[in-house]
Amino acid sequence: MLATIQHLLNDKNIHNEIKIRTKNIYGIYKRLNEGHRLSDIHDLLALKIMVD
């Protein structure tokens, strides 16, 4: 996904910066202790796309 987005933005000459964030293990542990299933946690990986 990252490569595809970068390619599209670069083809359009749109200056961009993309950062990847993964949920830390303690955050996952807390959610699981609250009764959530791993499949219910949707923010394990996030892309932040910044453009001018």
PDB file of N, CA, C and O in Angstrom:
ATOM      1  N   MET A   1       0.821  -1.175   0.000  1.00  0.00           N
ATOM      2  CA  MET A   1       0.000   0.000   0.000  1.00  0.00           C
ATOM      3  C   MET A   1       0.877   1.255   0.000  1.00  0.00           C
ATOM      4  O   MET A   1       0.601   2.214  -0.721  1.00  0.00           O
ATOM      5  N   LEU A   2       1.924   1.240   0.806  1.00  0.00           N
ATOM      6  CA  LEU A   2       2.820   2.393   0.894  1.00  0.00           C
ATOM      7  C   LEU A   2       3.433   2.718  -0.463  1.00  0.00           C
ATOM      8  O   LEU A   2       3.432   3.875  -0.882  1.00  0.00           O
ATOM      9  N   ALA A   3       3.948   1.721  -1.142  1.00  0.00           N
ATOM     10  CA  ALA A   3       4.576   1.941  -2.444  1.00  0.00           C
ATOM     11  C   ALA A   3       3.576   2.469  -3.467  1.00  0.00           C
ATOM     12  O   ALA A   3       3.911   3.336  -4.274  1.00  0.00           O
ATOM     13  N   THR A   4       2.358   1.952  -3.434  1.00  0.00           N
ATOM     14  CA  THR A   4       1.328   2.399  -4.381  1.00  0.00           C
ATOM     15  C   THR A   4       0.980   3.870  -4.163  1.00  0.00           C
ATOM     16  O   THR A   4       0.888   4.636  -5.123  1.00  0.00           O
ATOM     17  N   ILE A   5       0.789   4.262  -2.915  1.00  0.00           N
ATOM     18  CA  ILE A   5       0.447   5.652  -2.600  1.00  0.00           C
ATOM     19  C   ILE A   5       1.591   6.583  -2.970  1.00  0.00           C
ATOM     20  O   ILE A   5       1.371   7.638  -3.564  1.00  0.00           O
ATOM     21  N   GLN A   6       2.817   6.193  -2.620  1.00  0.00           N
ATOM     22  CA  GLN A   6       3.969   7.025  -2.972  1.00  0.00           C
ATOM     23  C   GLN A   6       4.083   7.182  -4.477  1.00  0.00           C
ATOM     24  O   GLN A   6       4.343   8.280  -4.970  1.00  0.00           O
ATOM     25  N   HIS A   7       3.893   6.111  -5.201  1.00  0.00           N
ATOM     26  CA  HIS A   7       3.971   6.156  -6.667  1.00  0.00           C
ATOM     27  C   HIS A   7       2.921   7.101  -7.245  1.00  0.00           C
ATOM     28  O   HIS A   7       3.231   7.909  -8.121  1.00  0.00           O
ATOM     29  N   LEU A   8       1.683   7.007  -6.764  1.00  0.00           N
ATOM     30  CA  LEU A   8       0.617   7.879  -7.263  1.00  0.00           C
ATOM     31  C   LEU A   8       0.906   9.351  -6.976  1.00  0.00           C
ATOM     32  O   LEU A   8       0.729  10.201  -7.848  1.00  0.00           O
ATOM     33  N   LEU A   9       1.346   9.649  -5.763  1.00  0.00           N
ATOM     34  CA  LEU A   9       1.639  11.038  -5.414  1.00  0.00           C
ATOM     35  C   LEU A   9       2.839  11.573  -6.189  1.00  0.00           C
ATOM     36  O   LEU A   9       2.821  12.719  -6.638  1.00  0.00           O
ATOM     37  N   ASN A  10       3.865  10.768  -6.349  1.00  0.00           N
ATOM     38  CA  ASN A  10       5.044  11.195  -7.088  1.00  0.00           C
ATOM     39  C   ASN A  10       4.746  11.397  -8.565  1.00  0.00           C
ATOM     40  O   ASN A  10       5.287  12.314  -9.181  1.00  0.00           O
ATOM     41  N   ASP A  11       3.887  10.551  -9.147  1.00  0.00           N
ATOM     42  CA  ASP A  11       3.495  10.719 -10.551  1.00  0.00           C
ATOM     43  C   ASP A  11       2.776  12.041 -10.780  1.00  0.00           C
ATOM     44  O   ASP A  11       2.883  12.628 -11.856  1.00  0.00           O
ATOM     45  N   LYS A  12       2.042  12.513  -9.772  1.00  0.00           N
ATOM     46  CA  LYS A  12       1.304  13.783  -9.873  1.00  0.00           C
ATOM     47  C   LYS A  12       2.141  14.966  -9.385  1.00  0.00           C
ATOM     48  O   LYS A  12       1.638  16.085  -9.291  1.00  0.00           O
ATOM     49  N   ASN A  13       3.429  14.718  -9.070  1.00  0.00           N
ATOM     50  CA  ASN A  13       4.343  15.746  -8.562  1.00  0.00           C
ATOM     51  C   ASN A  13       3.815  16.417  -7.298  1.00  0.00           C
ATOM     52  O   ASN A  13       3.937  17.630  -7.131  1.00  0.00           O
ATOM     53  N   ILE A  14       3.236  15.625  -6.422  1.00  0.00           N
ATOM     54  CA  ILE A  14       2.731  16.123  -5.143  1.00  0.00           C
ATOM     55  C   ILE A  14       3.769  15.792  -4.073  1.00  0.00           C
ATOM     56  O   ILE A  14       4.024  14.625  -3.775  1.00  0.00           O
ATOM     57  N   HIS A  15       4.365  16.844  -3.498  1.00  0.00           N
ATOM     58  CA  HIS A  15       5.348  16.641  -2.438  1.00  0.00           C
ATOM     59  C   HIS A  15       4.653  15.957  -1.263  1.00  0.00           C
ATOM     60  O   HIS A  15       3.572  16.375  -0.847  1.00  0.00           O
ATOM     61  N   ASN A  16       5.277  14.903  -0.730  1.00  0.00           N
ATOM     62  CA  ASN A  16       4.626  14.150   0.337  1.00  0.00           C
ATOM     63  C   ASN A  16       5.644  13.585   1.312  1.00  0.00           C
ATOM     64  O   ASN A  16       6.827  13.435   1.007  1.00  0.00           O
ATOM     65  N   GLU A  17       5.140  13.283   2.479  1.00  0.00           N
ATOM     66  CA  GLU A  17       5.905  12.571   3.500  1.00  0.00           C
ATOM     67  C   GLU A  17       4.952  11.560   4.113  1.00  0.00           C
ATOM     68  O   GLU A  17       3.852  11.906   4.542  1.00  0.00           O
ATOM     69  N   ILE A  18       5.381  10.317   4.151  1.00  0.00           N
ATOM     70  CA  ILE A  18       4.530   9.252   4.665  1.00  0.00           C
ATOM     71  C   ILE A  18       5.235   8.596   5.843  1.00  0.00           C
ATOM     72  O   ILE A  18       6.403   8.219   5.749  1.00  0.00           O
ATOM     73  N   LYS A  19       4.522   8.465   6.942  1.00  0.00           N
ATOM     74  CA  LYS A  19       5.059   7.818   8.137  1.00  0.00           C
ATOM     75  C   LYS A  19       4.203   6.604   8.466  1.00  0.00           C
ATOM     76  O   LYS A  19       2.986   6.613   8.283  1.00  0.00           O
ATOM     77  N   ILE A  20       4.859   5.568   8.952  1.00  0.00           N
ATOM     78  CA  ILE A  20       4.180   4.332   9.342  1.00  0.00           C
ATOM     79  C   ILE A  20       4.214   4.225  10.867  1.00  0.00           C
ATOM     80  O   ILE A  20       5.242   4.471  11.499  1.00  0.00           O
ATOM     81  N   ARG A  21       3.068   3.854  11.442  1.00  0.00           N
ATOM     82  CA  ARG A  21       2.991   3.669  12.888  1.00  0.00           C
ATOM     83  C   ARG A  21       2.367   2.315  13.165  1.00  0.00           C
ATOM     84  O   ARG A  21       1.354   1.943  12.573  1.00  0.00           O
ATOM     85  N   THR A  22       2.989   1.591  14.071  1.00  0.00           N
ATOM     86  CA  THR A  22       2.410   0.321  14.513  1.00  0.00           C
ATOM     87  C   THR A  22       1.987   0.463  15.974  1.00  0.00           C
ATOM     88  O   THR A  22       2.633   1.159  16.757  1.00  0.00           O
ATOM     89  N   LYS A  23       0.918  -0.193  16.316  1.00  0.00           N
ATOM     90  CA  LYS A  23       0.429  -0.152  17.701  1.00  0.00           C
ATOM     91  C   LYS A  23       1.423  -0.898  18.583  1.00  0.00           C
ATOM     92  O   LYS A  23       1.895  -1.977  18.224  1.00  0.00           O
ATOM     93  N   ASN A  24       1.739  -0.317  19.739  1.00  0.00           N
ATOM     94  CA  ASN A  24       2.704  -0.990  20.607  1.00  0.00           C
ATOM     95  C   ASN A  24       2.057  -2.189  21.295  1.00  0.00           C
ATOM     96  O   ASN A  24       0.835  -2.285  21.405  1.00  0.00           O
ATOM     97  N   ILE A  25       2.901  -3.082  21.746  1.00  0.00           N
ATOM     98  CA  ILE A  25       2.439  -4.362  22.296  1.00  0.00           C
ATOM     99  C   ILE A  25       1.605  -4.162  23.560  1.00  0.00           C
ATOM    100  O   ILE A  25       0.667  -4.921  23.802  1.00  0.00           O
ATOM    101  N   TYR A  26       1.934  -3.148  24.372  1.00  0.00           N
ATOM    102  CA  TYR A  26       1.167  -2.913  25.594  1.00  0.00           C
ATOM    103  C   TYR A  26      -0.257  -2.446  25.258  1.00  0.00           C
ATOM    104  O   TYR A  26      -1.211  -2.834  25.933  1.00  0.00           O
ATOM    105  N   GLY A  27      -0.400  -1.623  24.228  1.00  0.00           N
ATOM    106  CA  GLY A  27      -1.729  -1.192  23.808  1.00  0.00           C
ATOM    107  C   GLY A  27      -2.585  -2.362  23.342  1.00  0.00           C
ATOM    108  O   GLY A  27      -3.785  -2.417  23.614  1.00  0.00           O
ATOM    109  N   ILE A  28      -1.959  -3.289  22.642  1.00  0.00           N
ATOM    110  CA  ILE A  28      -2.669  -4.491  22.200  1.00  0.00           C
ATOM    111  C   ILE A  28      -3.068  -5.334  23.413  1.00  0.00           C
ATOM    112  O   ILE A  28      -4.191  -5.834  23.490  1.00  0.00           O
ATOM    113  N   TYR A  29      -2.145  -5.483  24.348  1.00  0.00           N
ATOM    114  CA  TYR A  29      -2.408  -6.253  25.568  1.00  0.00           C
ATOM    115  C   TYR A  29      -3.598  -5.676  26.335  1.00  0.00           C
ATOM    116  O   TYR A  29      -4.473  -6.423  26.775  1.00  0.00           O
ATOM    117  N   LYS A  30      -3.634  -4.335  26.499  1.00  0.00           N
ATOM    118  CA  LYS A  30      -4.748  -3.705  27.219  1.00  0.00           C
ATOM    119  C   LYS A  30      -6.071  -3.955  26.521  1.00  0.00           C
ATOM    120  O   LYS A  30      -7.070  -4.256  27.176  1.00  0.00           O
ATOM    121  N   ARG A  31      -6.093  -3.835  25.191  1.00  0.00           N
ATOM    122  CA  ARG A  31      -7.338  -4.062  24.453  1.00  0.00           C
ATOM    123  C   ARG A  31      -7.814  -5.505  24.599  1.00  0.00           C
ATOM    124  O   ARG A  31      -9.011  -5.756  24.740  1.00  0.00           O
ATOM    125  N   LEU A  32      -6.880  -6.449  24.566  1.00  0.00           N
ATOM    126  CA  LEU A  32      -7.250  -7.857  24.723  1.00  0.00           C
ATOM    127  C   LEU A  32      -7.790  -8.116  26.118  1.00  0.00           C
ATOM    128  O   LEU A  32      -8.726  -8.899  26.280  1.00  0.00           O
ATOM    129  N   ASN A  33      -7.210  -7.467  27.140  1.00  0.00           N
ATOM    130  CA  ASN A  33      -7.704  -7.622  28.509  1.00  0.00           C
ATOM    131  C   ASN A  33      -9.085  -7.007  28.697  1.00  0.00           C
ATOM    132  O   ASN A  33      -9.825  -7.420  29.589  1.00  0.00           O
ATOM    133  N   GLU A  34      -9.441  -6.030  27.872  1.00  0.00           N
ATOM    134  CA  GLU A  34     -10.774  -5.415  27.939  1.00  0.00           C
ATOM    135  C   GLU A  34     -11.831  -6.309  27.294  1.00  0.00           C
ATOM    136  O   GLU A  34     -13.020  -5.993  27.329  1.00  0.00           O
ATOM    137  N   GLY A  35     -11.399  -7.417  26.709  1.00  0.00           N
ATOM    138  CA  GLY A  35     -12.346  -8.357  26.121  1.00  0.00           C
ATOM    139  C   GLY A  35     -12.422  -8.310  24.606  1.00  0.00           C
ATOM    140  O   GLY A  35     -13.190  -9.059  24.001  1.00  0.00           O
ATOM    141  N   HIS A  36     -11.636  -7.442  23.985  1.00  0.00           N
ATOM    142  CA  HIS A  36     -11.623  -7.382  22.521  1.00  0.00           C
ATOM    143  C   HIS A  36     -10.863  -8.580  21.960  1.00  0.00           C
ATOM    144  O   HIS A  36      -9.950  -9.109  22.593  1.00  0.00           O
ATOM    145  N   ARG A  37     -11.254  -8.989  20.773  1.00  0.00           N
ATOM    146  CA  ARG A  37     -10.496 -10.015  20.062  1.00  0.00           C
ATOM    147  C   ARG A  37      -9.470  -9.313  19.178  1.00  0.00           C
ATOM    148  O   ARG A  37      -9.663  -8.158  18.799  1.00  0.00           O
ATOM    149  N   LEU A  38      -8.399  -9.996  18.854  1.00  0.00           N
ATOM    150  CA  LEU A  38      -7.363  -9.407  18.002  1.00  0.00           C
ATOM    151  C   LEU A  38      -7.949  -8.960  16.664  1.00  0.00           C
ATOM    152  O   LEU A  38      -7.529  -7.944  16.110  1.00  0.00           O
ATOM    153  N   SER A  39      -8.906  -9.707  16.151  1.00  0.00           N
ATOM    154  CA  SER A  39      -9.520  -9.351  14.865  1.00  0.00           C
ATOM    155  C   SER A  39     -10.387  -8.094  14.971  1.00  0.00           C
ATOM    156  O   SER A  39     -10.749  -7.512  13.948  1.00  0.00           O
ATOM    157  N   ASP A  40     -10.727  -7.663  16.204  1.00  0.00           N
ATOM    158  CA  ASP A  40     -11.520  -6.447  16.403  1.00  0.00           C
ATOM    159  C   ASP A  40     -10.659  -5.185  16.499  1.00  0.00           C
ATOM    160  O   ASP A  40     -11.188  -4.074  16.479  1.00  0.00           O
ATOM    161  N   ILE A  41      -9.351  -5.347  16.601  1.00  0.00           N
ATOM    162  CA  ILE A  41      -8.462  -4.201  16.735  1.00  0.00           C
ATOM    163  C   ILE A  41      -8.029  -3.784  15.338  1.00  0.00           C
ATOM    164  O   ILE A  41      -7.256  -4.484  14.684  1.00  0.00           O
ATOM    165  N   HIS A  42      -8.534  -2.635  14.885  1.00  0.00           N
ATOM    166  CA  HIS A  42      -8.322  -2.217  13.498  1.00  0.00           C
ATOM    167  C   HIS A  42      -7.160  -1.265  13.316  1.00  0.00           C
ATOM    168  O   HIS A  42      -6.826  -0.933  12.178  1.00  0.00           O
ATOM    169  N   ASP A  43      -6.530  -0.812  14.384  1.00  0.00           N
ATOM    170  CA  ASP A  43      -5.460   0.163  14.235  1.00  0.00           C
ATOM    171  C   ASP A  43      -4.091  -0.420  14.584  1.00  0.00           C
ATOM    172  O   ASP A  43      -3.279   0.251  15.222  1.00  0.00           O
ATOM    173  N   LEU A  44      -3.832  -1.640  14.179  1.00  0.00           N
ATOM    174  CA  LEU A  44      -2.535  -2.249  14.432  1.00  0.00           C
ATOM    175  C   LEU A  44      -1.445  -1.574  13.605  1.00  0.00           C
ATOM    176  O   LEU A  44      -0.290  -1.515  14.026  1.00  0.00           O
ATOM    177  N   LEU A  45      -1.807  -1.074  12.448  1.00  0.00           N
ATOM    178  CA  LEU A  45      -0.885  -0.393  11.551  1.00  0.00           C
ATOM    179  C   LEU A  45      -1.588   0.823  10.972  1.00  0.00           C
ATOM    180  O   LEU A  45      -2.755   0.752  10.585  1.00  0.00           O
ATOM    181  N   ALA A  46      -0.864   1.949  10.915  1.00  0.00           N
ATOM    182  CA  ALA A  46      -1.462   3.167  10.366  1.00  0.00           C
ATOM    183  C   ALA A  46      -0.451   3.868   9.470  1.00  0.00           C
ATOM    184  O   ALA A  46       0.752   3.835   9.731  1.00  0.00           O
ATOM    185  N   LEU A  47      -0.945   4.496   8.422  1.00  0.00           N
ATOM    186  CA  LEU A  47      -0.135   5.331   7.552  1.00  0.00           C
ATOM    187  C   LEU A  47      -0.575   6.776   7.767  1.00  0.00           C
ATOM    188  O   LEU A  47      -1.769   7.075   7.744  1.00  0.00           O
ATOM    189  N   LYS A  48       0.377   7.660   7.973  1.00  0.00           N
ATOM    190  CA  LYS A  48       0.079   9.085   8.043  1.00  0.00           C
ATOM    191  C   LYS A  48       0.663   9.701   6.782  1.00  0.00           C
ATOM    192  O   LYS A  48       1.871   9.637   6.552  1.00  0.00           O
ATOM    193  N   ILE A  49      -0.204  10.302   5.961  1.00  0.00           N
ATOM    194  CA  ILE A  49       0.211  10.875   4.690  1.00  0.00           C
ATOM    195  C   ILE A  49       0.086  12.387   4.783  1.00  0.00           C
ATOM    196  O   ILE A  49      -1.004  12.925   4.976  1.00  0.00           O
ATOM    197  N   MET A  50       1.219  13.061   4.641  1.00  0.00           N
ATOM    198  CA  MET A  50       1.231  14.518   4.734  1.00  0.00           C
ATOM    199  C   MET A  50       1.616  15.093   3.373  1.00  0.00           C
ATOM    200  O   MET A  50       2.631  14.713   2.790  1.00  0.00           O
ATOM    201  N   VAL A  51       0.794  16.008   2.881  1.00  0.00           N
ATOM    202  CA  VAL A  51       1.048  16.678   1.607  1.00  0.00           C
ATOM    203  C   VAL A  51       0.977  18.185   1.790  1.00  0.00           C
ATOM    204  O   VAL A  51       0.380  18.679   2.747  1.00  0.00           O
ATOM    205  N   ASP A  52       1.587  18.903   0.872  1.00  0.00           N
ATOM    206  CA  ASP A  52       1.512  20.377   0.914  1.00  0.00           C
ATOM    207  C   ASP A  52       0.120  20.840   0.554  1.00  0.00           C
ATOM    208  O   ASP A  52      -0.145  22.042   0.532  1.00  0.00           O
TER     209      ASP A  52
END
